[in-house]
Amino acid sequence: MTTKPIYVLALGLLSLTLSGCGNSGKTEEYKPKVQEKVTPVTIAPGQEADLFPIKADNKWVYEGETTQTTPQGTRTTKSEVTFRVAEVADTPDGKVATIEVTADGALSDRMKWRIGPTGIYQIAGSQRVSKDGPLKESKFEPAIPIVPFPVKAGSEVVATSTGIRPGAGVGPFQAKTVVEGIQEVDTAMGRFSALSTSSESIYKEKGVSFRSATGAFWTPKVGIVRYLQEIVATNAEGKTISSNSVLRLKSHTP
């Protein structure tokens, strides 16, 4: 299964802190890190577009980490992932941003997002027909909601579309997007208050069932500060392959 991330916009993370014993045999007193104070963000009606500032050359750099699990074992890889707004165009339905995604300096995706009165939508993505071939654009028909406006915790949108599907190429799928609400989240830049959204897609390809789940965290006037994706493919015999990815914001120039 190919597990190239598709950044359509939940998942949780678990951390464990261990303290050991010193040479004296006495357990060191645990001193928890002082929690950063983060002011909860607010999203005023009419200012929802601040969740993802689009202007030519706006850029977001992330620490990326992907863990793939197969019947043969588990492998984790790290990378630096960059989103850059290459172009912005005005349309009757809102502004359309062409976003180039690079991984360790190599162009891996070119997607188009539309930001208008009713929300943020992904209207196109790209893929390579061959490993070293050029990126070929593929539209989502209809466009897929990433963040529905107005923003309201607990709201959800279910959409049926045709487009690029993680691990399975172009085809039909159903996606449910949920606005989870305001949460605090860790990034490579520290803690942020952000709007949390989640999305789950299900589809089939050649007898294999796929489930793709994502979680995105949006801070007004900054953009996506953290992104999570899980892809699970299950064949007819019940064997699975999974991929878990996380992006943590390390710098941005909006």
Buried (B, 14 or more C-beta within 10 A) or exposed (E): BEBBBBBBBBBEEEEEEEEEEEEEEEEEEEEEEEEEEEEEBEBEEEEBBBBBBBEEEBBBBBBBBBBBBBEEEEEEEEBBBBBBBEEBEEEEBBBBBBBBBBBEEEBBBBBBBBBBEBBBBBBBBBBEEEEEEEBEEBBBEEBBBBBBBBBEEEBBBEBEBBBBBBBBBBEEBEBBBBBBEBBBBBBBBEBBBBBBBBBBBBBBBEEBBBBBBBBBBBBBEBBBBBBBBBBBBBEEEEEBBBBBBBBBBBEBEB
